[in-house]
Amino acid sequence: MELGRISTAMVTPFSQTGDIDFEKTAQLIEHLIENSSDSLVVCGTTGESPTLTRKEMEELLTFTVKRVNGRIPIIAGTGSNSTAGSIGATKLAEKCGVDGIMLVTPYYNKPDQKGLFAHFSTIANETELPILLYNIPGRSVINMLPATTIALSKIKNIRAIKEASGDLAQMAAIISGTDDEFKVYSGDDALALPLLAIGGDGVVSVSSHIVGNEMQKMIAAHLEGRTAVAATMHRTLLPLFNALFTAPNPVPIKYALKVFGVDVGEVRLPLVGLEDENDVNQAIKNFQSSKRIFI
């Protein structure tokens, strides 16, 4: 499972009637590939996975795999707060032909570190698919500690982690404690460059829906040793990154995509549309006026 430097956590396009819009999904997939997504995470939180039925998940994964046709890897979000449910979703994803799965830390039931290890290792033993762990304390209300991640990294098919703890010291501990083959990705766009600077591997991104090319140029500048240029690019992108999280994800990015000419419809309840679009509009305007640095 090669996520590349930028894996886009893809939104799920909906029609006016609230169903998955597969025509818009096809257009979105082509847009993301054209804008330098190295891989796609489908049916994750950004894809409003809590609102998707099992049937919708199967249809969306099957459609995406067929549309992408091997051009980039597809990672399915199959994790939940039920170990048995996560195994069932993983088996479904296998049938759909995905390249890997993403497993989020269980939310609401708040397992301890021993429970987290048991949860993830049990799922890993039920599949041969490569696994991307996903630590996001802001949503799950638990933090998977570095020692647990390091222990899990020794399981053959657990290959990477999306770290959305926002804690660079924690990410550094994971990088130091795992083999080079185990990849550490930022779950926050604003920490993509800082994580690369301490030895991380990339980002599972939301903002790449609209600035994937620019983010790739920032990463390339860093890897080529043009650190001052990369830093300037990062500071140019940062206000946009922040604006895209001024409301619950994926509300702002769905609005921003429409501004960029890619209509993916609205969000599903319990999410609602942007109450105030000014912050996102202003951030987009400011970015567009200063994007010459990426040319």
N, C-alpha and C positions, 0 to 999 in steps of 0.2 A: 504494500500500500504506500504509494508515493503521493503525498498531498501537495508537494511542491512548496513554494514559498507563500502563496496566497490561496487559501481554500475559502470559497464564498459560501457562507451560510445562507442558502437560497430561500427567498420568500416564496410563499405559495400564492399564485394568482387566483383570484376568485371572480366569478361573474356577478352581474347585478342581482341574480337570484341567490347568490351565496354558495353556488357549487364551484368546484375546481374548474377553472377555465383552461382547457388544454391548448387552445390556440394561443392564448397569452403566455402559457408556460413554454411553448415552443419558441416564441419570440424572445422570451426572457433568457432561455438557455443559450440561444445564438448570441444575444447581447453580451452575456457573461463570458462566453468563450472568446468573443471578439475583443473584450475588454480585459483579457489577460488573467482570467481565473484559471489556476492550475488544477483545481478540483472543485467539486461541489458537495456540500453537505445538505441533504434533502430530508425533510421531515424532522428538522430540529426546532428549537424554540422560535427562531426567526421565521421558520415555516409554519408557525402556529400549530405545532404538533399536538398540544392539548385539545385542540378542537377537531382534529382529524379522526374519522372513524378508521377502523382497521381496513375496511374495504377501500376507503379513499387513499389510505397509505399505500396499499398494494397497487392501486391504479396509478398513483403519482410516481411511485418508484419504477414500475414497469414502463410507463411512458417515458420517464427521464432517461432510463438506461437505453431504451430503443432510440430515442432522439439523439443522445450524445454519441451512441454507436462507437464507443471505445476511444473517443478523442481525448477525454480526460477522465480521471477516476470519479466514481460516485460513491459517497459515503452516506449510509442511511442512519438517521437518528432512531435507535431502537430501545434506548434506555428509558426506564420509568422508576417509580418507587416500589414496584413489584418485581422480584427476581424472576418468578415464573412468567409474568407478563412480558418481561424483557426478553426472556428466552423465546417465547412465542413470536414476538415481533421480529426477533433476529432470524428465526426459521423462515418467516415470511419474506424478509429481506433477501435471504439466501436464494429463495425461489425466484425472486425478481431479478437476480443477476447482478447485484451491487458488488462493488470492489472492497468494501469494508463497512464497519459499523461504528457509530459513536454512542457511548454509554455515559449518561449523565449521573452524577451522584444522586442517590435517592432523596427525594424531597418529602417534607412533611413528617415522615415517620422517624427521621433523625437518627440513623444508626451510628454507633460509635465506630472507631477505626477498625476494630476487629470485625464488625458487621460489614463495613465497606469492603474489606478485603474478601470476606466470604461471598458477598454479593457479586463482585466483579469476577472473582476466580471461578465461581460456579457458572456464570454465563460463558466465560472464556472456554470452559471445558465442554460446552455444548455446541461449539462452532469452530470451524477452521478459518473463518474470516478474520482478517486483521482488525484490531480494535483500537479506536481512539477514545481514551478516557476523557471525561469532561468534568472539571471541577469548577463549580460556580456557586460560592457561598451566598451571594446576593439573592439567588433564587431558591437554593435548596436549604439554606440556613444551617448547613454544616460545611466544614472545611476539611478536605482530605489532606492530611499532613504529608510532608515530603517522605517520611519513613514508610508510609503506606503505599504511596506511589512508587517508590523505589522497590519495595517488595513485589508489587504487582508487575513491575517492568521485567521481572525475571520469568514471567509466564510467557511462553513462546509467541503467542499471537497477540499479546498486548504490546503495541508498537509505539504508541505516542500518547500525549496528553494535551488537551486544550485547557490551559490554565487561565481561568478568569477570576482568580482571587485578587488580582490587582497588586500582588505582593511580589516585587522583584527578588527580594531575599529568598522567598519560598521557591521561586522559579530557579534561582541560582543553585539552591540546595538540591533540587531535583536533577539539574544538569550535571552537577558534580557527582551525584550518587548513582547515576545510571550509565549504561554503556553508550558509546557513540551512536549505536544503531537506534536507540530510543530517542524519539523526537519530541521536543517541547515547543508548543505553539501558544502564542498569546490568544486569549479570548477577548481581548480589548484592543481595538484599533489603535488607540492612543499609546499603547505599550509595544506595538510591533517593532519599532526601531530600537527602543531601549532593551527589549529582550534579545534582539539580534546582537546588540553590543556586548551582552554578557554570555553569548554562546548559544542562544536559542535558534530555532529553525524557521520561524515564520509566524503567520497569523491566520486564524480562522475568522474571517472578516465579514462585517455587515456593510461597511462603507465601500468595499470593492464593487458593490452593485453599480456605483456611479463613478468611482475614481480608481478602478482597478489598474488601469494603465499607469496612472501617476504613482500609485503605491509600488508597482513593480519597478519604476524608475528610481524611486527612493531606495528600495532594497538593493537594486543593482549598484547605485552610487556607493552605498555602504560597503557592499562586498568587494567593490573595485578599489576601495581605500580612499574614495572621495568623501570622507566623513563630514567635512564642513558643508558640502553640497547636500548630502543626505540630511543633515541636521536642519538646514534651511528648508528643504522640502517637507520635513516632518512638521516644522513650525507653521508652514503654510497650510498643511492639511489639518492640523490640530483643531482649529475652530470649527471646521466642518465635521470632524469626528465627534466633537462635543455636542454640536447642534443636533446630530442624528440620534442622540440619546437624551434629549430634553423631554421626551414622552416615552411611554413603554414601547420597547422594541416589539414588532417591526413597524409601528405606526409612522414614525418620521421617514424611514427609508422607503416605505411604499408611497408616501407623498412625494419624496424627492425623485423617485424613479419617474413619476408622472411628469414632474417638471423637466426631466431629461428626455421626455418623449417615449418612455416605456411604461405603458399603462398596465398595472397588475391588479387593478381593482382595489377594493377596500379591505379592511380587516374584519374578522369575525368577532362577535360578542364572546367574551365580556370586554374585549378591546373596542374602542371607538376611535373615530378619526381625530386628527389634530384640532385642538380647540383654538390654538394660536399658531399660525403658520409663519409669523414674522421672523422668528429666530432661524428657522431652516432656510427661508427665502434669503435672508440677509447673509447667512453663511455661504450659501451657494453663489450669491452675487459677488461677495468678497473673494471667494476662491477663484471664480472665473476671471476676475480683474487682475489676479496675481499669478495665474497659472503659467505664465510665460517661462518661469524657471524650469518647467518640466519639458520644454521643447528641446 
